[in-house]
Amino acid sequence: MRLRKILCFGLSLGWLLAAATSRAQTPHPSEYQLKAAFIYNFAKFIDWPSPASADQTPPFIIGVLGDNPFGNDFEQMIAGKKINDRPVSIRTFRTATEATNCQILFVSVSEKKRFPEIIQSLHTVPVLTVSETDGFIEAGGMVNFVEEAGKIRFQINDDAAKAARLKISSKLLSLAVVSTH
C-alpha cells in the first residue's frame, strides 16, 4: 500500500514537472503568427463604409491573395472570434477581382509583379490591402509590414485608404513607422 502511494505521488510529481517544463518552453510566436495577429487587430482601428444592407450580418472576410505564408495559423487564431459582431472568415483568392467582397486582403510576395494591376482593381473598393513587400506602399497599397531593429512594424499609406473610403484611426496611424497622409 505504501509503495502504491509513493508510486502515485512520483507519477503525479513527474506529470506536474513535465507540464511546468512544457509551459516554460512554449515557443515564441512565429513571424506569421505575429503578422496574423496584427492583421486581425487592424480591423479594430478601421472604419469601413456601412454595408448596403444593414439587416444582414455577413462574415468579416480576411483574404489572402497569392501564396499563403500563414499556413493554418490564421484559421486557428481567429476560430470563434468576431469583428464588429461578425464571425471572421479566412479565404484565399486567385485574383483581386475575386477579393472585392473581403474587408482585409493580404497580398503575398508572390504577387509582387502584379501589384499595379491588383492596386488598380481595388483602388476605390473598401478593402484594406496589406503586404510585406518593398514597394507596396509606393504602388498604392495601404499597409506594409517591415522589419525594424528585429521587430515587426508597419507602414501606412493613409491616402490610399481614404481613396477606398476607409478611415484609419489616429491611434493606428501613430503606431506606423512611415505614414503617408
Order of alpha helices (4+ residues) and beta strands (2+ residues): alpha-alpha-beta-beta-alpha-beta-beta-beta-alpha-beta-beta-beta-alpha-beta-alpha-beta
